[in-house]
Amino acid sequence: MKTLGFIHTALVMVDVIKKELGTLPFEVNPFHIVDESLLIELMKTGELNPKIVRRLCQHVVAAEESGAEIITVTCSSISPSVDIAKRLVSCTVLKIDEPMAEVAVDRGKKIGILASVATTLGPTSALLRQKAKEAGKEISFSTALCQEAFQAILQGDIERHDRMVTEKGMELSRVVDLIVLAQGSMARLALPLSQKISIPVLSSPPLFFGMLRSMLRPSERQ
C-alpha cells in the first residue's frame, strides 16, 4: 500500500482530496500537511519569495521523512516552488495541476483561466505555456479573476462564491474554447458550469487522480 502525502495551503483542499481518494479502486495510506500561512504570505507579497519557497521545501522534506512515497502539492499559486523542493528528496513530488495543463493544451487553442486568487494566474499560465512548448502547440490565454468570490468564501458564503465564479465563467466562455479552473478548491463547480456553457471545463483534482490511478499499477501498489 502506497503512502501518499498531500501539502495544502487551504484547509478546504483536504475535503476535496479526501473525496477523490474515495474514488480510488485500491487502498492507499494518505496524510495531509496544511499550511495556510504560505498562501497568506504569497497574497501579501505578491511573489514567491525565498521564505515561502524555503517553508514549502521544509514541508516536502518532512512529508518524505514521515513515510510519503508520493508527495503532491495541491496549491497552484506556489507550484513553481515544487521544481526546487523535488530536488531535496528521493521520492516522487507532483503538482496537482500538471495533468490538467496537459489535457487543456491537448484539447484547446484558446484557453480561459478562471481564478478567484490573483496569485494563481501567473503560475497557471506559465505551466500551460510549458506544456504547450513541450507539445509543440501554439495556444492563447484569456484570464478571468473573481477576487470578490474568494472574499465570499473566506466569510463562509459558499453559495455567493459559487454564483460569482459561475457567472464569471459564463462571461469567459464567450471568448475561449476551453476553461481551466485554476484552483483545485473550485473542482465542484466544473460540472455545473459546463452544463451552462458549450465548451469543456477542466479542474485539477479529478484529472490528477486519473493520472494517479495509471501510476499506481497493480505491481506498484504494494
CYANA upper distance limits for C-alpha pairs under 8 A (distance plus 0.5 A):
  1 MET  CA     27 GLU  CA      6.95
  1 MET  CA     28 VAL  CA      5.83
  1 MET  CA     29 ASN  CA      7.11
  1 MET  CA    221 ARG  CA      5.78
  1 MET  CA    222 GLN  CA      5.04
  2 LYS  CA     28 VAL  CA      5.73
  2 LYS  CA     29 ASN  CA      6.47
  2 LYS  CA     68 ALA  CA      8.45
  2 LYS  CA     69 GLU  CA      7.08
  2 LYS  CA     70 ILE  CA      8.34
  2 LYS  CA    221 ARG  CA      6.27
  2 LYS  CA    222 GLN  CA      6.85
  3 THR  CA     28 VAL  CA      6.60
  3 THR  CA     29 ASN  CA      4.99
  3 THR  CA     30 PRO  CA      6.13
  3 THR  CA     31 PHE  CA      8.34
  3 THR  CA     67 GLY  CA      7.08
  3 THR  CA     68 ALA  CA      5.46
  3 THR  CA     69 GLU  CA      6.01
  3 THR  CA     70 ILE  CA      7.32
  4 LEU  CA     28 VAL  CA      7.56
  4 LEU  CA     29 ASN  CA      6.50
  4 LEU  CA     30 PRO  CA      5.05
  4 LEU  CA     31 PHE  CA      6.92
  4 LEU  CA     68 ALA  CA      5.68
  4 LEU  CA     69 GLU  CA      6.55
  4 LEU  CA     70 ILE  CA      5.55
  4 LEU  CA     71 ILE  CA      6.43
  4 LEU  CA     72 THR  CA      8.25
  5 GLY  CA     30 PRO  CA      6.31
  5 GLY  CA     31 PHE  CA      5.64
  5 GLY  CA     32 HIS  CA      6.37
  5 GLY  CA     33 ILE  CA      8.03
  5 GLY  CA     63 ALA  CA      6.53
  5 GLY  CA     64 GLU  CA      8.42
  5 GLY  CA     68 ALA  CA      5.71
  5 GLY  CA     69 GLU  CA      8.07
  5 GLY  CA     70 ILE  CA      6.74
  5 GLY  CA     71 ILE  CA      5.13
  5 GLY  CA     72 THR  CA      6.80
  6 PHE  CA     30 PRO  CA      8.03
  6 PHE  CA     31 PHE  CA      6.84
  6 PHE  CA     32 HIS  CA      5.33
  6 PHE  CA     33 ILE  CA      6.64
  6 PHE  CA     71 ILE  CA      6.25
  6 PHE  CA     72 THR  CA      5.36
  6 PHE  CA     73 VAL  CA      6.50
  6 PHE  CA     74 THR  CA      7.48
  7 ILE  CA     32 HIS  CA      6.51
  7 ILE  CA     33 ILE  CA      5.30
  7 ILE  CA     34 VAL  CA      6.46
  7 ILE  CA     35 ASP  CA      8.27
  7 ILE  CA     59 HIS  CA      7.85
  7 ILE  CA     60 VAL  CA      8.18
  7 ILE  CA     71 ILE  CA      7.97
  7 ILE  CA     72 THR  CA      6.69
  7 ILE  CA     73 VAL  CA      5.34
  7 ILE  CA     74 THR  CA      6.65
  7 ILE  CA     75 CYS  CA      8.47
  8 HIS  CA     13 MET  CA      7.05
  8 HIS  CA     14 VAL  CA      7.89
  8 HIS  CA     32 HIS  CA      7.91
  8 HIS  CA     33 ILE  CA      6.65
  8 HIS  CA     34 VAL  CA      5.24
  8 HIS  CA     35 ASP  CA      6.77
  8 HIS  CA     36 GLU  CA      7.87
  8 HIS  CA     73 VAL  CA      6.86
  8 HIS  CA     74 THR  CA      5.93
  8 HIS  CA     75 CYS  CA      6.65
  9 THR  CA     13 MET  CA      8.50
  9 THR  CA     34 VAL  CA      6.24
  9 THR  CA     35 ASP  CA      5.48
  9 THR  CA     36 GLU  CA      4.82
  9 THR  CA     37 SER  CA      7.62
  9 THR  CA     38 LEU  CA      6.59
  9 THR  CA     39 LEU  CA      6.24
  9 THR  CA     74 THR  CA      8.09
  9 THR  CA     75 CYS  CA      6.65
 10 ALA  CA     14 VAL  CA      8.38
 10 ALA  CA     34 VAL  CA      7.26
 10 ALA  CA     35 ASP  CA      7.63
 10 ALA  CA     36 GLU  CA      5.77
 10 ALA  CA     39 LEU  CA      8.18
 10 ALA  CA     75 CYS  CA      8.45
 11 LEU  CA     15 ASP  CA      8.34
 11 LEU  CA     34 VAL  CA      6.91
 11 LEU  CA     36 GLU  CA      7.69
 12 VAL  CA     16 VAL  CA      7.27
 12 VAL  CA    185 SER  CA      7.12
 13 MET  CA     17 ILE  CA      6.57
 13 MET  CA     74 THR  CA      7.98
 13 MET  CA    184 GLY  CA      7.58
 13 MET  CA    185 SER  CA      6.33
 14 VAL  CA     18 LYS  CA      6.60
 14 VAL  CA     32 HIS  CA      7.65
 15 ASP  CA     19 LYS  CA      6.64
 16 VAL  CA     20 GLU  CA      7.07
 16 VAL  CA    184 GLY  CA      8.26
 16 VAL  CA    185 SER  CA      7.34
 16 VAL  CA    187 ALA  CA      8.30
 16 VAL  CA    205 PRO  CA      8.13
 17 ILE  CA     21 LEU  CA      6.55
 17 ILE  CA    205 PRO  CA      7.67
 18 LYS  CA     22 GLY  CA      6.82
 19 LYS  CA     23 THR  CA      7.60
 20 GLU  CA     24 LEU  CA      7.71
 20 GLU  CA    205 PRO  CA      7.60
 20 GLU  CA    206 PRO  CA      7.29
 20 GLU  CA    209 PHE  CA      7.39
 21 LEU  CA    209 PHE  CA      8.39
 24 LEU  CA    209 PHE  CA      8.47
 24 LEU  CA    213 ARG  CA      7.63
 33 ILE  CA     59 HIS  CA      7.98
 33 ILE  CA     63 ALA  CA      8.39
 36 GLU  CA     40 ILE  CA      6.92
 37 SER  CA     41 GLU  CA      6.39
 38 LEU  CA     42 LEU  CA      6.71
 38 LEU  CA     52 ILE  CA      6.53
 38 LEU  CA     55 ARG  CA      8.30
 38 LEU  CA     56 LEU  CA      8.35
 39 LEU  CA     43 MET  CA      6.54
 39 LEU  CA     77 SER  CA      8.11
 39 LEU  CA     78 ILE  CA      8.36
 40 ILE  CA     44 LYS  CA      6.66
 41 GLU  CA     45 THR  CA      6.67
 41 GLU  CA     52 ILE  CA      7.87
 42 LEU  CA     46 GLY  CA      5.91
 42 LEU  CA     47 GLU  CA      6.29
 42 LEU  CA     48 LEU  CA      6.74
 42 LEU  CA     49 ASN  CA      8.36
 42 LEU  CA     52 ILE  CA      7.85
 42 LEU  CA    119 THR  CA      7.79
 43 MET  CA     47 GLU  CA      8.17
 43 MET  CA    118 ALA  CA      8.43
 43 MET  CA    119 THR  CA      7.03
 45 THR  CA     49 ASN  CA      8.44
 46 GLY  CA    119 THR  CA      7.15
 47 GLU  CA    119 THR  CA      8.17
 48 LEU  CA     52 ILE  CA      6.66
 48 LEU  CA     53 VAL  CA      7.21
 48 LEU  CA     78 ILE  CA      7.56
 48 LEU  CA     81 SER  CA      8.37
 49 ASN  CA     53 VAL  CA      7.00
 50 PRO  CA     54 ARG  CA      6.39
 51 LYS  CA     55 ARG  CA      6.70
 52 ILE  CA     56 LEU  CA      6.75
 53 VAL  CA     57 CYS  CA      6.68
 53 VAL  CA     78 ILE  CA      8.50
 53 VAL  CA     81 SER  CA      6.08
 53 VAL  CA     84 ILE  CA      8.49
 53 VAL  CA     85 ALA  CA      8.44
 54 ARG  CA     58 GLN  CA      6.76
 55 ARG  CA     59 HIS  CA      6.85
 56 LEU  CA     60 VAL  CA      6.78
 56 LEU  CA     81 SER  CA      7.79
 56 LEU  CA     82 VAL  CA      8.43
 56 LEU  CA     85 ALA  CA      7.64
 57 CYS  CA     61 VAL  CA      6.71
 57 CYS  CA     81 SER  CA      8.35
 57 CYS  CA     82 VAL  CA      8.34
 57 CYS  CA     84 ILE  CA      8.03
 57 CYS  CA     85 ALA  CA      5.21
 57 CYS  CA     88 LEU  CA      8.07
 58 GLN  CA     62 ALA  CA      6.56
 59 HIS  CA     63 ALA  CA      6.55
 60 VAL  CA     64 GLU  CA      6.90
 60 VAL  CA     71 ILE  CA      7.69
 60 VAL  CA     85 ALA  CA      7.06
 60 VAL  CA     86 LYS  CA      8.24
 60 VAL  CA     89 VAL  CA      8.19
 61 VAL  CA     65 GLU  CA      6.70
 61 VAL  CA     85 ALA  CA      8.47
 61 VAL  CA     88 LEU  CA      7.47
 61 VAL  CA     89 VAL  CA      6.83
 62 ALA  CA     66 SER  CA      6.59
 63 ALA  CA     67 GLY  CA      7.11
 63 ALA  CA     68 ALA  CA      6.13
 63 ALA  CA     71 ILE  CA      7.62
 64 GLU  CA     68 ALA  CA      5.26
 64 GLU  CA     69 GLU  CA      7.30
 64 GLU  CA     71 ILE  CA      8.10
 64 GLU  CA     89 VAL  CA      7.51
 64 GLU  CA     91 CYS  CA      7.47
 68 ALA  CA     91 CYS  CA      8.06
 69 GLU  CA     91 CYS  CA      5.91
 69 GLU  CA     92 THR  CA      7.01
 70 ILE  CA     91 CYS  CA      6.58
 70 ILE  CA     92 THR  CA      5.34
 70 ILE  CA     93 VAL  CA      6.44
 70 ILE  CA     94 LEU  CA      8.03
 71 ILE  CA     91 CYS  CA      8.01
 71 ILE  CA     92 THR  CA      6.66
 71 ILE  CA     93 VAL  CA      5.18
 71 ILE  CA     94 LEU  CA      6.63
 72 THR  CA     93 VAL  CA      6.27
 72 THR  CA     94 LEU  CA      5.19
 72 THR  CA     95 LYS  CA      6.30
 72 THR  CA     96 ILE  CA      6.82
 73 VAL  CA     79 SER  CA      7.64
 73 VAL  CA     82 VAL  CA      7.86
 73 VAL  CA     93 VAL  CA      8.15
 73 VAL  CA     94 LEU  CA      6.82
 73 VAL  CA     95 LYS  CA      5.81
 73 VAL  CA     96 ILE  CA      6.66
 74 THR  CA     95 LYS  CA      7.02
 74 THR  CA     96 ILE  CA      5.65
 74 THR  CA     97 ASP  CA      8.11
 74 THR  CA    184 GLY  CA      7.59
 75 CYS  CA     79 SER  CA      6.85
 75 CYS  CA     95 LYS  CA      8.48
 75 CYS  CA     96 ILE  CA      7.97
 75 CYS  CA    183 GLN  CA      7.68
 75 CYS  CA    184 GLY  CA      7.91
 76 SER  CA     95 LYS  CA      8.18
 76 SER  CA     96 ILE  CA      8.06
 76 SER  CA     97 ASP  CA      7.12
 76 SER  CA    120 THR  CA      6.35
 76 SER  CA    123 PRO  CA      7.10
 76 SER  CA    124 THR  CA      7.15
 76 SER  CA    182 ALA  CA      7.51
 76 SER  CA    183 GLN  CA      6.92
 76 SER  CA    184 GLY  CA      8.44
 77 SER  CA    119 THR  CA      5.98
 77 SER  CA    120 THR  CA      4.82
 77 SER  CA    121 LEU  CA      8.16
 77 SER  CA    122 GLY  CA      8.33
 77 SER  CA    123 PRO  CA      6.46
 77 SER  CA    124 THR  CA      8.16
 78 ILE  CA     82 VAL  CA      7.93
 78 ILE  CA    123 PRO  CA      8.00
 79 SER  CA     83 ASP  CA      8.19
 79 SER  CA     95 LYS  CA      6.87
 79 SER  CA    123 PRO  CA      7.27
 80 PRO  CA     84 ILE  CA      8.22
 80 PRO  CA    123 PRO  CA      7.20
 81 SER  CA     85 ALA  CA      6.79
 82 VAL  CA     86 LYS  CA      6.46
 82 VAL  CA     93 VAL  CA      7.91
 82 VAL  CA     94 LEU  CA      8.05
 82 VAL  CA     95 LYS  CA      7.61
 83 ASP  CA     87 ARG  CA      7.69
 84 ILE  CA     88 LEU  CA      8.03
 85 ALA  CA     89 VAL  CA      7.94
 86 LYS  CA     90 SER  CA      8.22
 86 LYS  CA     91 CYS  CA      8.47
 86 LYS  CA     92 THR  CA      7.90
 86 LYS  CA     93 VAL  CA      6.12
 94 LEU  CA     98 GLU  CA      8.44
 96 ILE  CA    204 SER  CA      6.67
 96 ILE  CA    205 PRO  CA      7.19
 96 ILE  CA    208 PHE  CA      6.29
 97 ASP  CA    101 ALA  CA      6.80
 97 ASP  CA    184 GLY  CA      8.40
 97 ASP  CA    204 SER  CA      5.47
 97 ASP  CA    205 PRO  CA      8.09
 97 ASP  CA    208 PHE  CA      7.46
 98 GLU  CA    102 GLU  CA      6.88
 98 GLU  CA    127 LEU  CA      7.89
 98 GLU  CA    204 SER  CA      8.31
 98 GLU  CA    208 PHE  CA      8.04
 99 PRO  CA    103 VAL  CA      6.78
 99 PRO  CA    204 SER  CA      7.63
 99 PRO  CA    207 LEU  CA      6.47
 99 PRO  CA    208 PHE  CA      6.13
 99 PRO  CA    211 MET  CA      7.52
100 MET  CA    104 ALA  CA      6.54
100 MET  CA    180 VAL  CA      8.17
100 MET  CA    202 LEU  CA      7.20
100 MET  CA    203 SER  CA      7.09
100 MET  CA    204 SER  CA      5.73
100 MET  CA    207 LEU  CA      6.43
100 MET  CA    208 PHE  CA      7.60
101 ALA  CA    105 VAL  CA      6.68
101 ALA  CA    127 LEU  CA      7.20
101 ALA  CA    128 LEU  CA      5.86
101 ALA  CA    131 LYS  CA      7.17
102 GLU  CA    106 ASP  CA      6.73
102 GLU  CA    128 LEU  CA      7.97
102 GLU  CA    131 LYS  CA      6.45
102 GLU  CA    132 ALA  CA      8.42
103 VAL  CA    107 ARG  CA      6.59
104 ALA  CA    108 GLY  CA      6.10
104 ALA  CA    111 ILE  CA      7.81
104 ALA  CA    128 LEU  CA      8.32
104 ALA  CA    178 LEU  CA      7.76
104 ALA  CA    180 VAL  CA      7.76
104 ALA  CA    202 LEU  CA      7.95
105 VAL  CA    109 LYS  CA      7.42
105 VAL  CA    128 LEU  CA      7.32
105 VAL  CA    131 LYS  CA      7.26
105 VAL  CA    132 ALA  CA      6.30
105 VAL  CA    135 ALA  CA      8.41
105 VAL  CA    137 LYS  CA      8.11
105 VAL  CA    139 ILE  CA      7.87
107 ARG  CA    178 LEU  CA      8.23
108 GLY  CA    139 ILE  CA      8.06
108 GLY  CA    177 ASP  CA      6.61
108 GLY  CA    178 LEU  CA      6.20
109 LYS  CA    138 GLU  CA      7.53
109 LYS  CA    139 ILE  CA      5.16
109 LYS  CA    140 SER  CA      6.76
109 LYS  CA    177 ASP  CA      7.45
109 LYS  CA    178 LEU  CA      8.41
110 LYS  CA    139 ILE  CA      6.45
110 LYS  CA    140 SER  CA      5.44
110 LYS  CA    141 PHE  CA      6.33
110 LYS  CA    142 SER  CA      7.98
110 LYS  CA    175 VAL  CA      8.33
110 LYS  CA    176 VAL  CA      5.37
110 LYS  CA    177 ASP  CA      5.91
110 LYS  CA    178 LEU  CA      7.17
111 ILE  CA    139 ILE  CA      7.72
111 ILE  CA    140 SER  CA      6.66
111 ILE  CA    141 PHE  CA      5.46
111 ILE  CA    142 SER  CA      6.89
111 ILE  CA    176 VAL  CA      6.12
111 ILE  CA    177 ASP  CA      6.72
111 ILE  CA    178 LEU  CA      5.62
111 ILE  CA    179 ILE  CA      6.30
111 ILE  CA    180 VAL  CA      7.81
112 GLY  CA    141 PHE  CA      6.21
112 GLY  CA    142 SER  CA      5.29
112 GLY  CA    143 THR  CA      6.10
112 GLY  CA    144 ALA  CA      7.93
112 GLY  CA    172 LEU  CA      7.11
112 GLY  CA    173 SER  CA      7.93
112 GLY  CA    176 VAL  CA      6.20
112 GLY  CA    177 ASP  CA      8.08
112 GLY  CA    178 LEU  CA      6.52
112 GLY  CA    179 ILE  CA      4.98
112 GLY  CA    180 VAL  CA      6.67
113 ILE  CA    121 LEU  CA      7.67
113 ILE  CA    124 THR  CA      8.26
113 ILE  CA    125 SER  CA      8.27
113 ILE  CA    141 PHE  CA      7.65
113 ILE  CA    142 SER  CA      6.77
113 ILE  CA    143 THR  CA      5.19
113 ILE  CA    144 ALA  CA      6.68
113 ILE  CA    179 ILE  CA      6.40
113 ILE  CA    180 VAL  CA      5.70
113 ILE  CA    181 LEU  CA      6.78
113 ILE  CA    182 ALA  CA      6.66
114 LEU  CA    143 THR  CA      6.56
114 LEU  CA    144 ALA  CA      5.45
114 LEU  CA    145 LEU  CA      6.68
114 LEU  CA    146 CYS  CA      8.37
114 LEU  CA    165 VAL  CA      8.46
114 LEU  CA    168 LYS  CA      8.29
114 LEU  CA    169 GLY  CA      7.12
114 LEU  CA    172 LEU  CA      8.42
114 LEU  CA    179 ILE  CA      7.43
114 LEU  CA    180 VAL  CA      6.73
114 LEU  CA    181 LEU  CA      5.62
114 LEU  CA    182 ALA  CA      6.26
115 ALA  CA    120 THR  CA      7.34
115 ALA  CA    121 LEU  CA      7.38
115 ALA  CA    143 THR  CA      8.39
115 ALA  CA    144 ALA  CA      6.84
115 ALA  CA    145 LEU  CA      5.53
115 ALA  CA    146 CYS  CA      6.70
115 ALA  CA    147 GLN  CA      8.34
115 ALA  CA    181 LEU  CA      6.90
115 ALA  CA    182 ALA  CA      5.78
115 ALA  CA    183 GLN  CA      7.03
116 SER  CA    145 LEU  CA      5.88
116 SER  CA    146 CYS  CA      4.96
116 SER  CA    147 GLN  CA      5.15
116 SER  CA    148 GLU  CA      7.85
116 SER  CA    149 ALA  CA      6.55
116 SER  CA    150 PHE  CA      5.81
116 SER  CA    165 VAL  CA      8.08
116 SER  CA    183 GLN  CA      8.47
117 VAL  CA    121 LEU  CA      8.13
117 VAL  CA    145 LEU  CA      7.53
117 VAL  CA    146 CYS  CA      7.85
117 VAL  CA    147 GLN  CA      6.41
117 VAL  CA    150 PHE  CA      7.17
118 ALA  CA    122 GLY  CA      8.46
118 ALA  CA    145 LEU  CA      7.11
118 ALA  CA    147 GLN  CA      7.79
119 THR  CA    123 PRO  CA      8.06
120 THR  CA    124 THR  CA      6.59
120 THR  CA    182 ALA  CA      6.95
120 THR  CA    183 GLN  CA      7.79
121 LEU  CA    125 SER  CA      6.53
121 LEU  CA    143 THR  CA      7.91
121 LEU  CA    182 ALA  CA      7.66
122 GLY  CA    126 ALA  CA      6.60
123 PRO  CA    127 LEU  CA      6.61
124 THR  CA    128 LEU  CA      6.73
124 THR  CA    182 ALA  CA      7.01
125 SER  CA    129 ARG  CA      6.69
125 SER  CA    141 PHE  CA      8.11
126 ALA  CA    130 GLN  CA      6.66
127 LEU  CA    131 LYS  CA      6.74
128 LEU  CA    132 ALA  CA      6.55
129 ARG  CA    133 LYS  CA      6.61
129 ARG  CA    139 ILE  CA      8.27
130 GLN  CA    134 GLU  CA      6.76
131 LYS  CA    135 ALA  CA      6.63
132 ALA  CA    136 GLY  CA      6.44
132 ALA  CA    137 LYS  CA      5.54
132 ALA  CA    138 GLU  CA      6.97
132 ALA  CA    139 ILE  CA      7.41
133 LYS  CA    137 LYS  CA      6.69
133 LYS  CA    138 GLU  CA      8.17
142 SER  CA    172 LEU  CA      8.17
142 SER  CA    175 VAL  CA      8.20
142 SER  CA    176 VAL  CA      7.67
143 THR  CA    172 LEU  CA      8.21
144 ALA  CA    168 LYS  CA      7.33
144 ALA  CA    169 GLY  CA      8.07
144 ALA  CA    172 LEU  CA      7.10
145 LEU  CA    168 LYS  CA      8.43
146 CYS  CA    150 PHE  CA      7.65
146 CYS  CA    164 MET  CA      7.77
146 CYS  CA    165 VAL  CA      7.01
146 CYS  CA    168 LYS  CA      7.50
147 GLN  CA    151 GLN  CA      7.06
148 GLU  CA    152 ALA  CA      6.75
148 GLU  CA    161 HIS  CA      8.32
148 GLU  CA    164 MET  CA      8.37
149 ALA  CA    153 ILE  CA      6.87
149 ALA  CA    160 ARG  CA      7.55
149 ALA  CA    161 HIS  CA      4.90
149 ALA  CA    162 ASP  CA      7.94
149 ALA  CA    164 MET  CA      6.40
149 ALA  CA    165 VAL  CA      6.98
150 PHE  CA    154 LEU  CA      6.79
150 PHE  CA    161 HIS  CA      7.25
151 GLN  CA    155 GLN  CA      6.90
152 ALA  CA    156 GLY  CA      6.94
152 ALA  CA    157 ASP  CA      5.68
152 ALA  CA    158 ILE  CA      7.35
152 ALA  CA    160 ARG  CA      6.91
152 ALA  CA    161 HIS  CA      5.94
153 ILE  CA    157 ASP  CA      5.63
153 ILE  CA    158 ILE  CA      5.79
153 ILE  CA    160 ARG  CA      8.31
153 ILE  CA    161 HIS  CA      6.23
157 ASP  CA    161 HIS  CA      6.86
158 ILE  CA    162 ASP  CA      6.58
159 GLU  CA    163 ARG  CA      6.68
160 ARG  CA    164 MET  CA      6.63
161 HIS  CA    165 VAL  CA      6.67
162 ASP  CA    166 THR  CA      6.51
162 ASP  CA    189 LEU  CA      7.57
163 ARG  CA    167 GLU  CA      6.68
164 MET  CA    168 LYS  CA      6.70
165 VAL  CA    169 GLY  CA      6.56
166 THR  CA    170 MET  CA      6.70
166 THR  CA    189 LEU  CA      7.90
166 THR  CA    193 LEU  CA      6.38
167 GLU  CA    171 GLU  CA      6.95
168 LYS  CA    172 LEU  CA      6.74
169 GLY  CA    173 SER  CA      6.63
169 GLY  CA    179 ILE  CA      8.32
169 GLY  CA    193 LEU  CA      7.67
170 MET  CA    174 ARG  CA      7.65
170 MET  CA    193 LEU  CA      8.01
170 MET  CA    196 LYS  CA      7.85
170 MET  CA    197 ILE  CA      6.97
172 LEU  CA    176 VAL  CA      7.23
172 LEU  CA    179 ILE  CA      8.45
173 SER  CA    177 ASP  CA      7.45
173 SER  CA    178 LEU  CA      7.87
173 SER  CA    179 ILE  CA      7.66
173 SER  CA    197 ILE  CA      7.37
173 SER  CA    198 SER  CA      8.42
173 SER  CA    199 ILE  CA      7.53
177 ASP  CA    199 ILE  CA      6.31
177 ASP  CA    200 PRO  CA      7.95
178 LEU  CA    199 ILE  CA      6.06
178 LEU  CA    200 PRO  CA      5.63
178 LEU  CA    201 VAL  CA      6.65
178 LEU  CA    202 LEU  CA      8.38
179 ILE  CA    199 ILE  CA      7.99
179 ILE  CA    200 PRO  CA      6.85
179 ILE  CA    201 VAL  CA      5.31
179 ILE  CA    202 LEU  CA      6.73
180 VAL  CA    201 VAL  CA      6.30
180 VAL  CA    202 LEU  CA      5.24
180 VAL  CA    203 SER  CA      6.50
181 LEU  CA    186 MET  CA      6.90
181 LEU  CA    187 ALA  CA      7.73
181 LEU  CA    190 ALA  CA      8.02
181 LEU  CA    201 VAL  CA      7.81
181 LEU  CA    202 LEU  CA      6.65
181 LEU  CA    203 SER  CA      5.65
181 LEU  CA    204 SER  CA      7.95
182 ALA  CA    186 MET  CA      8.34
182 ALA  CA    203 SER  CA      7.87
182 ALA  CA    204 SER  CA      8.37
183 GLN  CA    187 ALA  CA      8.08
183 GLN  CA    203 SER  CA      8.16
183 GLN  CA    204 SER  CA      8.05
184 GLY  CA    203 SER  CA      6.98
184 GLY  CA    204 SER  CA      6.13
184 GLY  CA    205 PRO  CA      6.55
186 MET  CA    190 ALA  CA      7.79
186 MET  CA    203 SER  CA      7.85
187 ALA  CA    203 SER  CA      5.82
187 ALA  CA    204 SER  CA      7.61
187 ALA  CA    205 PRO  CA      7.31
188 ARG  CA    192 PRO  CA      8.39
189 LEU  CA    193 LEU  CA      6.35
190 ALA  CA    194 SER  CA      6.54
190 ALA  CA    201 VAL  CA      6.14
190 ALA  CA    202 LEU  CA      6.89
190 ALA  CA    203 SER  CA      6.83
191 LEU  CA    195 GLN  CA      6.79
191 LEU  CA    201 VAL  CA      8.03
192 PRO  CA    196 LYS  CA      7.22
193 LEU  CA    197 ILE  CA      7.10
193 LEU  CA    201 VAL  CA      7.77
194 SER  CA    198 SER  CA      7.41
194 SER  CA    199 ILE  CA      7.28
194 SER  CA    200 PRO  CA      6.70
194 SER  CA    201 VAL  CA      6.15
203 SER  CA    207 LEU  CA      7.54
204 SER  CA    208 PHE  CA      6.36
205 PRO  CA    209 PHE  CA      6.68
206 PRO  CA    210 GLY  CA      6.67
207 LEU  CA    211 MET  CA      6.95
208 PHE  CA    212 LEU  CA      6.73
209 PHE  CA    213 ARG  CA      6.64
210 GLY  CA    214 SER  CA      7.16
211 MET  CA    215 MET  CA      6.73
212 LEU  CA    216 LEU  CA      6.63
213 ARG  CA    217 ARG  CA      7.45
215 MET  CA    220 GLU  CA      8.48
216 LEU  CA    220 GLU  CA      5.97
216 LEU  CA    221 ARG  CA      6.06
217 ARG  CA    221 ARG  CA      6.91
218 PRO  CA    222 GLN  CA      8.38
